[in-house]
Amino acid sequence: MKTVIIGGVAGGMSAATRLRRLDESAEIVVLERSGHVSFANCGLPYYIGDVITDRNALLLQTPSSLKARFGIDVRVDSEVISIDRAAKSVTVRSLATGEQYFEDYDALVLAPGAAPFVPPIPGASRALTLRNIGDTDKMAAAVDAAASGPEPTAVIMGGGFIGVELAENLTERGLKVTIVELADQLLAPLDVELAALVEKHLARHGVRVLTGASVTEVGADSVVLSTGDTLPASLVVAAIGVRPETGLAEAAGLELGARGGILVDEHQRTSDPSIFAVGDAVVKRDAVTGNEALVPLAGPANRHGRLVADVIAGRSVASRPVLGTAIVGAFGIVAAATGWTEKRAVAAGRSVRVIHTHPANHAGYYPGAEGMSLKLVVDAATDAILGAQGVGGAGVDKRIDVIATAMRGGLTASDLADLELSYAPQFGSAKDPVNMLGFIAENLRDGLTETVQWHELDAELAKGVQLIDVRTPGEYARGTVDGAINIPVDELRARLDEVGADVLVHCQVGLRGYLAARTLAQHGRRARNLDGGYRTWARV
Amino acid sequence: MKTVIIGGVAGGMSAATRLRRLDESAEIVVLERSGHVSFANCGLPYYIGDVITDRNALLLQTPSSLKARFGIDVRVDSEVISIDRAAKSVTVRSLATGEQYFEDYDALVLAPGAAPFVPPIPGASRALTLRNIGDTDKMAAAVDAAASGPEPTAVIMGGGFIGVELAENLTERGLKVTIVELADQLLAPLDVELAALVEKHLARHGVRVLTGASVTEVGADSVVLSTGDTLPASLVVAAIGVRPETGLAEAAGLELGARGGILVDEHQRTSDPSIFAVGDAVVKRDAVTGNEALVPLAGPANRHGRLVADVIAGRSVASRPVLGTAIVGAFGIVAAATGWTEKRAVAAGRSVRVIHTHPANHAGYYPGAEGMSLKLVVDAATDAILGAQGVGGAGVDKRIDVIATAMRGGLTASDLADLELSYAPQFGSAKDPVNMLGFIAENLRDGLTETVQWHELDAELAKGVQLIDVRTPGEYARGTVDGAINIPVDELRARLDEVGADVLVHCQVGLRGYLAARTLAQHGRRARNLDGGYRTWARV
């Protein structure tokens, strides 16, 4: 039994090593177009930024280490140029010698990944991308050159995860960085009000963020924007997104998905029963709807690689739909998300309940607590968790991971209320931020409280609803939502005569507003609370 | 509708405030025996250690703040001395004036907590305990006095969570600390081999740990041990455990559980339909078996307090059994656990699969990775997760919280393999430590690998099994399992003639051993892997 694997990084190498563990006698050949296998893709931006200083640290395995431990025949600089499905063989070109040869297979695994998209604009060839070790060496040299120039500047096209990571790392290398993003926000896996927190943080660290703009031309030391402006740019990076490498599969007549990836079943099998595919090149199934999705993430690539080996070895396994849990850090801020955003749920026609909170990562009375903003998107009909997002400092990763696990376990939003999470004052709170999301979800589900979202506020005010800031006079004086009068929550019962029949209350983060709304509702008012309070509205 | 609540800290105060939120017209009286309500119990050790320097930070709410915001009648220094169930009233004694009065109720909530146990030994009255603000002030003064003495020493009776926290905090204040623990290990929620890691860490920071010993007498400046030895002790602390405060309930004829707490149903209702109870004084249901359990933790106390208010307000809710997720930190090491230990599962007659791993909290190629030791206890019959433990640095809390959530969601151990957890190199790994536990669980479930536990090794060797250390010669030379020969994993295929028919392999953490065992099994050997490798065996 001979398995040929095209692509020797996350998914491909997971398949190769698992297959050896399952079958000592299997013949395994890995063909990698670039000069390295099993390298640390996700670490590349940090090598550029000198956070990782040892280039060898990026090379997790080498062809010789894989040969010694796993008996795998790994060939780098080896491009597969075609697949002959009838003959069950591939044509390989050695990029070192130019030599071409056939390699036959019993099973073929496609793990070619996805290629950074470079927009077809004049001068685009100067735009650098970051996919493999070769790209990294090239970018590192370019950064060295730019950093020693008179006015080191960088323009990053695209404000996704890689763009934001590179913005940090290029800044740390002394470059003045501008991110140019076509959408009206950074980081598409977040909703706009959470992405805004990242934007502000980047700005505080000297990164300029231009949204709703694109680069239309790359010049020798500048770029031209869709706005007509010109920006200096010693360095230009394309981090707009990636496109599945489907060329080989398409040429071989394999079925593709509607959005362009290689189509596979739950065994990662393509439309040819002898050919499997994994990783960024394939279509995945969305965990919320089961629909096709492109989710270029390391986790699913690795797991699906392992699974393909199981399938080839005859084990009964099936891949699961993906949530797309992801995280990014920059200048000490962390942004993470799992499942769906509000905008995506609304676009799909779902009726949603949305919850914003601004908790601390651990008990406030213990020194060093760091703040975060959390958002939970809940199916209004079923109380199912559709997705969650978090932006802040320490502990964001933990809360998103807990919620992702709850989603995998089929827990509802209200079920989050009684999760038992580890608590000592330096690690959490007796009512953890995730429990609090559950409490609020339950209150919303049961109609104990009614909230208004930040983006609904203007329409409500236009209808003439009364807006009351229930914080202290001091907080009110430092800035409030436009149009609010001030009645502190502790004075509310004594000042009911100042409160109209239809009222919208707000506080700093939503908690006092909730209390106020409960009190007022029981005194005959229609009282709604501004979800997430002043902080969500003002995006601070 | 009038509700009287006895006890104004976690469970009692959660009940009081939730009840106000649900019912603006409810009459709510909170009677607290000590001088403070709603204080930060879990912060008290850190005030002793000057980590929390502002005493007011411990006081989350005061009677006047609760009056202003919630209209709750909070009375401190107010001890309830009896309950008249027929008359539905309690007798209250003011500890300030000595005055006694009746307070009638429609619903009564018992949240009296649990009292630190002080052993009945000579001189025990000098032993300090830490339960409330009064105790804290007393201990803080005693520490100040001891710290300024010529040879500041402290003996802590009991090596549970509070004992370990106090050991850190008293050491930070300059005291030479000894923990005296009757059991053969610290931290009962951990198994012995993980607790040993905490013991070693404490020793490295100057704390002496004596297990299998107890204090038999407390002298003026020393203690006598069960071993006959005498230890100097400027300060003596009793942190042996707590006992549910059931006196009032018992005197009122309420039913108690077999292990001593107040018996309640899933609505936290006692055997008297008008009386509820929550918190450390009550019996809880164990999430694994549904049996009665005493679980004195802040999380369940707070959640059950909230639930009691719901029940009193007529809402349809029910409490869930508890896992007992808990965490403790000391001198930078973290120990956390959820569910059952191996020793508990074995004592209960369960057949278990046990997994030890020693992962890093994030990708090793990114600077600053910290190590941890994880243990998963799995029901061998069903693949259900019975419990998990972790000891190490950053990220232990996250992994235990994720596993606790998986247990709540009914996921099996093998299901952990495909959890989608947030990954970027500074936060985790593409195959997170929790995923790795799932991979191993699946391999064990499917019979792909067979492991031997550290405590089974001697018996296996006595049977004549061959023991092979598959690490490098350098690692082997620095220390190996007694009796092992060395064949590095990468040389195994070439040196098969040196391998007998029944072999036990080990490496450093278990991964190379797994590879070796897979290879050997496919070459006709019975090959088992030492679970957790040299590190679990040597407890390093």
Interface residues (C-beta under 8 A of the other chain):
Chain A: A10 R21 L22 D23 E24 S25 A40 C42 G43 Y46 V51 I52 A57 L58 L60 A68 R69 F70 G71 F161 E165 L297 A298 G299 P300 A301 N302 R303 R306 R315 S319 R320 V322 L323 G324 T325 A326 I327 V328 G329 V334 A336 T338 A363 Y365 Y366 P367 D397 K398 I400 D401 V402 A404 T405 A406 R408 G409 G410 L411 D415 A417 D418 L419 E420 L421 S422 Y423 A424 P425 Q426 F427 G428 A430 K431 D432 N435 F439 D446 L448 V489 D490 R493 Y514 L515 R518 T519 Q522 H523
Chain B: A10 R21 L22 D23 E24 S25 A40 C42 G43 Y46 V51 I52 A57 L58 L60 A68 R69 F70 G71 F161 E165 L297 A298 G299 P300 A301 N302 R303 R306 R315 S319 R320 V322 L323 G324 T325 A326 I327 V328 G329 V334 A336 T338 A363 Y365 Y366 P367 D397 K398 I400 D401 V402 A404 T405 A406 R408 G409 G410 L411 D415 A417 D418 L419 E420 L421 S422 Y423 A424 P425 Q426 F427 G428 A430 K431 D432 N435 F439 D446 L448 V489 D490 R493 Y514 L515 R518 T519 Q522 H523
